[in-house]
Amino acid sequence: MKLIVQDEQSLISVSDEVFNKNFNATLVHQVVTSYFSMARQGSRAQKNKSEVSGSGKKPWRQKGTGRARSGSIRSPIWRSGGVTFAAKSKLYIHKINKKMYRGALKSILSKLVHQNRLMVFKDFSILESKTKILLNKLKEISIMDVLIITLNIDHNLLLASRNLYKVHTKPVNKIDPASLIYFKNVIITIEAIKALEDRLI
């Protein structure tokens, strides 16, 4: 299939294998869920009755003191005692294989193309790392909610986009399903498209 190169008003041929697939909502949901689950630390931890420090000796005799009976200073109802249902470290990873991950990326990219949300540019860069320059450039094409994908890290774009709400830039080797879905539009350079095809085919 062919896509329009916006800054040249020409056409570029792209692979149907990457940009013309049917949208698989179930697969995309699985991959995005897995992506977010891997960001969870799962490192919280509390101590239960057997783990807190303290003697195992009975604090006082069972009867005759006038106080409530007690068997341990580590009891959950005591100050500094153990937690009844203590939270423990947990892995939240939902494992997916490479084929599923690549398939989800292809599915999302194809959906972006079909909805005219993927814009191709031969070059999308700015001469200075100034937010105002990038803002004006985006206003010229009437886009303000966008992910900009380039072949390598463009430091001028990176610095200029930091203060803009819902404008983000990434090199092509760092794109992920969640980012592609989060932004309303995606701008990608020709070089990045070629690199993306090599990665996904």
Secondary structure as GFF3:
##gff-version 3
##sequence-region A 1 201
A	DSSP	beta_strand	2	5	.	.	.	ID=ss1
A	DSSP	beta_strand	10	13	.	.	.	ID=ss2
A	DSSP	alpha_helix	16	19	.	.	.	ID=ss3
A	DSSP	alpha_helix	25	37	.	.	.	ID=ss4
A	DSSP	alpha_helix	98	114	.	.	.	ID=ss5
A	DSSP	beta_strand	118	121	.	.	.	ID=ss6
A	DSSP	alpha_helix	131	140	.	.	.	ID=ss7
A	DSSP	beta_strand	146	150	.	.	.	ID=ss8
A	DSSP	alpha_helix	155	161	.	.	.	ID=ss9
A	DSSP	beta_strand	167	171	.	.	.	ID=ss10
A	DSSP	three_ten_helix	172	174	.	.	.	ID=ss11
A	DSSP	alpha_helix	177	182	.	.	.	ID=ss12
A	DSSP	beta_strand	185	189	.	.	.	ID=ss13
A	DSSP	alpha_helix	190	200	.	.	.	ID=ss14
###
